[in-house]
Amino acid sequence: MKSIRLLCQSSDKFLLKNCNKIPIRMANYCCNSNLCERGFFMENKKAVRLMLVCGAAAAGLIAAPHLFVKEPPTAAIVNVSRFEYSDSVSITGTILKNRDEAYVQVFVPEQDISRVELGQPAEITGDAFPEKMYAGTVDEIADTAIRVQSGNLSQTAVEVTVKIDETDDTLKQGYTASVKLITSEPSMMTVVPYEAVNQDNSGEFVYVLKDGRAYKRYVTTGRELSEGVELKTALADNEEIITVDELSENGVIVQVSDNSDK
């Protein structure tokens, strides 16, 4: 309490009124370092600042920056989505009909054909039947690749025939159809907004909130979707992903904004 008494020896009425609110650690520094002759206490909503005056008049106060208590960085909790997802190959083809059966002939580019197997499910849609989606199955994969012309582009592709499981009179020979070949079993995926993923020389990372503090977590990302990017790294149950500005070091206290979306 000696330092507090030293500060309170000033005749300034404001200081006398508020000297008991000045943090003792700050007061000790002020009095023991002889940096100032008088101290002024000022309080706002989020921080306490001790302004040191070095022989200056009240009209020209000079604040000591090394004793300035900064407001904590502002953070926002981001929306993390978890949903079932399957890999797929999307391609455009042509409807073929043979009596009571219907097929779609497609040409799968060589870079995707290794993912396509007999028996895989498919979803068929088209402009000529906008209200319907037909289920299908990969029925045949050609043994050889051919050059296929698509507009001004020519590419190497493999012919694949997809059998439509249940056909009807809506489907006509020669219709254009969009085919989505499902190439993997469904699995749960975690997706975070693109702005939540940062990068430095060590790799990609996110900020997580734990016990009111922000920590950097290096992560592995996967597929890039319209909703965001896949997060393959698992986080602890008590950690939430945040966006935060001006994080000077790991583990600092942050102020979570009221309009954060959980």
Beta strands, then each sheet from edge to edge (+ up, - down):
strand 1: 38-43
strand 2: 48-53
strand 3: 74-77
strand 4: 81-85
strand 5: 88-98
strand 6: 101-109
strand 7: 121-125
strand 8: 134-150
strand 9: 153-164
strand 10: 176-182
strand 11: 187-192
strand 12: 198-200
strand 13: 203-210
strand 14: 213-218
strand 15: 221-224
strand 16: 229-231
strand 17: 240-244
strand 18: 252-253
strand 19: 255-256
sheet 1: 1+ 2-
sheet 2: 12+ 13- 17+ 3- 19-
sheet 3: 4+ 11- 16+ 15-
sheet 4: 5+ 6- 9+ 8- 7+ 10- 5+
sheet 5: 12+ 13- 14+ 18-
end
